[in-house]
Amino acid sequence: MATQSRYRLIACNVFQRELCAAIALTPNLVDPEFLELGLHEKPGTLNEALQARIDLASTLKAPGGEAYDAILLGYGLCGNGLSGIRARELPLVLPRAHDCCTVLLGSRAEFLARFGQNLSASWSSAGYIERGSTYFRASELGKSSGIGAEYAELVEKYGEENAAYIWETLHPEVKDTELRYIETPATAGLGYADAMKARAEAEDREFILIRGSLRLIEGLVAGAWDEADYLVVRPGERIEPTWDHVRVIESVPDLD
């Protein structure tokens, strides 16, 4: 039998179907924990909750009493919510992605091809339909790269809630005439694409079906961590945003 790695996975439940499908097929032992989708609405709350679960996971043992090899994070940068997250006794591994849209599409290149002309375009997926408070999600990329540095400065100067209000005032939403639905191989048989198409017709909007990919999700649980697609944060390091489309995040020494 091939060498089996042992991973603890902490992920947003927007990926629950996709990750469970990938876990079922990998030879590795992966013990998952899913956190609620709503945490991403407040990056500070997400940061605190995720760090607490990482700290706890660092003390746990895999079945049989053996240590885990790493903690996998089923998240992107998520509106800067993962900035400053620290690795404790175990390495952390996560995709180089601004948010869940990139993860569901399988690459940053595919995200830019689909959303590069409208970074804040709304979209939906099975995870948002089943577990979100709304069917739709706007990308966090506008707040976490390029002009996103401006948003981070607003948070630092005025606090999270005031910064969100100022941002929304300066960047009002434009009515979206398209309804985009990302369908991955793990969710293709659920009928949600047909439901979204009917909704688009009822709202006089153009329906756009986007074929997603499990590439980043499968690679995460398989331990296939190409440096271009995944960040490995070693013990004693923390996650730092790079404000770009190429690297997205890096690990830096945690000197605090």
C-alpha positions as CSV (number, residue, x, y, z in Angstrom):
1,M,0.0,0.0,0.0
2,A,1.2,3.5,-0.8
3,T,2.5,5.7,2.1
4,Q,-0.5,7.3,3.7
5,S,-0.3,10.8,5.0
6,R,-2.6,12.1,7.9
7,Y,-4.2,15.5,7.6
8,R,-6.5,17.5,9.6
9,L,-8.8,19.6,7.4
10,I,-10.5,22.9,8.5
11,A,-12.7,24.3,5.7
12,C,-15.6,26.5,4.9
13,N,-18.7,24.5,4.4
14,V,-19.3,26.1,1.0
15,F,-16.9,23.4,-0.2
16,Q,-18.4,20.5,1.8
17,R,-19.7,18.5,-1.2
18,E,-16.5,19.0,-3.2
19,L,-14.1,18.2,-0.4
20,C,-16.0,15.2,0.8
21,A,-15.9,13.8,-2.8
22,A,-12.2,14.4,-2.9
23,I,-11.6,12.9,0.6
24,A,-13.4,9.7,-0.5
25,L,-11.0,9.1,-3.3
26,T,-7.6,10.1,-1.8
27,P,-5.5,7.3,-0.2
28,N,-4.6,9.8,2.5
29,L,-6.4,9.9,5.9
30,V,-8.2,13.2,6.1
31,D,-10.2,14.2,9.1
32,P,-12.4,17.2,8.2
33,E,-14.1,20.0,10.2
34,F,-16.4,22.4,8.4
35,L,-17.0,26.0,9.7
36,E,-20.1,27.9,8.8
37,L,-20.2,29.9,5.6
38,G,-21.3,33.1,7.3
39,L,-18.0,33.7,9.0
40,H,-16.5,35.2,5.8
41,E,-18.9,38.2,6.1
42,K,-16.7,39.6,8.9
43,P,-13.0,38.8,8.2
44,G,-12.0,39.6,11.8
45,T,-14.5,37.0,13.1
46,L,-13.3,34.5,10.6
47,N,-9.7,35.1,11.5
48,E,-10.4,34.5,15.2
49,A,-12.5,31.4,14.7
50,L,-10.1,29.8,12.3
51,Q,-7.0,30.5,14.5
52,A,-8.8,29.0,17.5
53,R,-9.6,25.8,15.5
54,I,-6.0,25.7,14.2
55,D,-4.7,26.0,17.7
56,L,-6.9,23.1,18.9
57,A,-6.1,21.0,15.9
58,S,-2.4,21.3,16.6
59,T,-3.0,19.4,19.8
60,L,-5.1,16.6,18.4
61,K,-3.9,13.1,17.2
62,A,-5.0,11.1,14.2
63,P,-6.8,7.8,14.7
64,G,-4.4,5.3,16.3
65,G,-2.8,8.1,18.3
66,E,-0.3,9.2,15.6
67,A,0.4,12.8,14.9
68,Y,-1.1,14.6,11.9
69,D,1.4,15.6,9.2
70,A,-0.3,18.9,8.4
71,I,-3.4,21.0,8.8
72,L,-5.2,21.7,5.5
73,L,-7.2,24.9,5.1
74,G,-10.2,24.9,2.7
75,Y,-10.1,28.7,2.4
76,G,-8.7,31.5,0.2
77,L,-7.5,34.8,1.5
78,C,-11.2,35.6,2.0
79,G,-11.4,39.3,2.2
80,N,-8.2,39.4,4.2
81,G,-9.7,37.1,6.8
82,L,-6.7,34.7,6.7
83,S,-4.1,37.5,6.9
84,G,-1.9,36.9,10.0
85,I,-3.1,33.3,10.6
86,R,-0.3,31.4,12.4
87,A,1.0,27.9,12.1
88,R,1.7,26.3,15.5
89,E,3.2,22.9,15.8
90,L,2.0,21.7,12.4
91,P,2.4,23.2,8.9
92,L,-0.7,24.8,7.3
93,V,-1.4,24.3,3.7
94,L,-3.9,26.3,1.6
95,P,-4.6,27.3,-2.0
96,R,-3.1,30.5,-3.4
97,A,-6.6,32.0,-4.0
98,H,-8.3,35.2,-3.1
99,D,-11.6,33.5,-2.4
100,C,-13.8,30.5,-2.9
101,C,-14.6,31.4,-6.5
102,T,-11.0,30.7,-7.6
103,V,-11.0,27.4,-5.6
104,L,-14.2,26.3,-7.3
105,L,-12.9,27.2,-10.8
106,G,-9.6,25.4,-10.2
107,S,-7.1,28.1,-10.9
108,R,-6.4,31.9,-10.6
109,A,-6.0,32.0,-14.4
110,E,-9.5,30.6,-14.9
111,F,-10.9,33.1,-12.4
112,L,-9.3,36.0,-14.3
113,A,-10.6,34.6,-17.6
114,R,-14.1,34.5,-16.2
115,F,-14.2,37.5,-13.9
116,G,-11.2,39.6,-14.8
117,Q,-13.4,42.3,-16.4
118,N,-15.8,42.5,-13.4
119,L,-14.1,41.4,-10.2
120,S,-17.1,42.0,-8.1
121,A,-19.6,40.1,-10.3
122,S,-22.0,37.9,-8.3
123,W,-22.2,34.2,-8.8
124,S,-23.7,31.1,-7.1
125,S,-22.7,27.5,-6.4
126,A,-24.3,24.5,-4.7
127,G,-22.6,25.4,-1.5
128,Y,-24.1,28.9,-1.5
129,I,-27.6,27.6,-2.4
130,E,-27.5,25.0,0.4
131,R,-25.6,26.8,3.1
132,G,-25.6,30.5,2.5
133,S,-28.0,33.2,3.6
134,T,-28.2,34.3,0.0
135,Y,-27.9,32.4,-3.3
136,F,-25.3,34.7,-4.6
137,R,-21.7,35.7,-3.7
138,A,-19.6,38.6,-4.9
139,S,-15.9,38.0,-5.2
140,E,-13.7,39.4,-2.4
141,L,-11.0,40.1,-4.9
142,G,-11.9,43.8,-5.3
143,K,-11.2,44.2,-1.6
144,S,-8.0,42.1,-1.4
145,S,-5.8,43.1,-4.3
146,G,-4.9,46.3,-6.2
147,I,-7.5,48.7,-5.0
148,G,-8.0,46.3,-2.1
149,A,-5.0,47.9,-0.4
150,E,-7.3,50.9,-0.1
151,Y,-9.9,48.8,1.7
152,A,-7.4,47.5,4.2
153,E,-6.3,51.0,5.0
154,L,-9.9,52.0,5.6
155,V,-10.3,49.1,8.1
156,E,-7.1,50.1,9.9
157,K,-8.2,53.7,10.1
158,Y,-11.9,53.4,10.8
159,G,-12.6,49.9,12.0
160,E,-14.2,47.0,10.1
161,E,-17.9,48.1,10.2
162,N,-17.2,51.7,9.3
163,A,-14.8,50.7,6.5
164,A,-17.5,48.4,5.0
165,Y,-20.0,51.3,5.0
166,I,-17.5,53.7,3.4
167,W,-16.5,51.2,0.8
168,E,-20.1,50.4,-0.2
169,T,-20.8,54.1,-0.4
170,L,-17.8,54.8,-2.7
171,H,-18.4,51.6,-4.7
172,P,-22.2,51.2,-5.2
173,E,-23.4,48.0,-6.6
174,V,-24.5,48.0,-10.2
175,K,-27.5,45.9,-11.2
176,D,-26.2,42.7,-12.6
177,T,-27.9,41.6,-15.8
178,E,-26.3,38.1,-15.7
179,L,-26.8,35.1,-13.3
180,R,-23.7,33.0,-13.1
181,Y,-23.7,29.5,-11.6
182,I,-20.5,27.5,-11.0
183,E,-21.1,23.8,-11.3
184,T,-18.4,21.4,-10.3
185,P,-18.2,17.6,-11.1
186,A,-19.2,16.9,-7.5
187,T,-22.5,18.9,-7.8
188,A,-23.5,18.3,-11.5
189,G,-26.3,16.0,-10.7
190,L,-28.2,18.1,-8.1
191,G,-30.4,20.1,-10.5
192,Y,-29.3,23.5,-9.3
193,A,-28.2,24.6,-12.7
194,D,-31.7,24.1,-14.0
195,A,-33.2,26.0,-11.0
196,M,-30.8,28.9,-11.5
197,K,-31.6,29.0,-15.2
198,A,-35.3,29.2,-14.4
199,R,-34.6,32.0,-11.9
200,A,-32.6,33.9,-14.5
201,E,-35.5,33.7,-16.9
202,A,-38.0,34.9,-14.3
203,E,-35.7,37.9,-13.5
204,D,-35.1,38.6,-17.2
205,R,-31.3,38.0,-16.7
206,E,-28.9,36.0,-18.9
207,F,-28.0,32.7,-17.4
208,I,-24.3,31.7,-17.6
209,L,-23.3,28.2,-16.6
210,I,-19.7,28.0,-15.6
211,R,-18.0,24.6,-15.4
212,G,-16.0,24.4,-12.3
213,S,-13.0,22.2,-11.4
214,L,-11.9,20.1,-8.5
215,R,-8.3,20.6,-9.3
216,L,-7.3,22.7,-6.3
217,I,-9.5,20.8,-3.9
218,E,-8.2,17.3,-5.0
219,G,-4.6,18.5,-5.0
220,L,-5.1,19.9,-1.4
221,V,-6.2,16.6,0.1
222,A,-3.8,14.5,-2.1
223,G,-0.8,16.3,-0.8
224,A,0.1,17.5,-4.3
225,W,1.2,20.9,-3.2
226,D,2.8,22.6,-6.2
227,E,4.4,25.8,-4.9
228,A,2.7,27.8,-7.6
229,D,-0.8,26.8,-6.5
230,Y,-0.5,26.2,-2.7
231,L,1.2,27.9,0.2
232,V,2.8,25.8,2.9
233,V,3.1,27.8,6.2
234,R,5.8,26.2,8.4
235,P,5.6,26.3,12.3
236,G,6.7,29.7,13.4
237,E,5.3,31.4,10.3
238,R,2.2,33.3,9.5
239,I,0.1,34.2,6.3
240,E,0.8,37.5,4.7
241,P,-1.1,38.9,1.7
242,T,0.9,40.0,-1.4
243,W,-1.9,42.1,-3.0
244,D,-1.4,40.6,-6.4
245,H,-2.9,38.0,-8.8
246,V,0.2,35.9,-9.0
247,R,1.2,34.8,-5.5
248,V,-1.8,36.1,-3.5
249,I,-0.3,35.0,-0.2
250,E,3.1,34.2,1.3
251,S,4.4,33.0,4.6
252,V,6.6,35.2,6.7
253,P,8.3,34.7,10.1
254,D,5.9,35.3,13.0
255,L,7.9,37.6,15.1
256,D,5.1,38.7,17.5
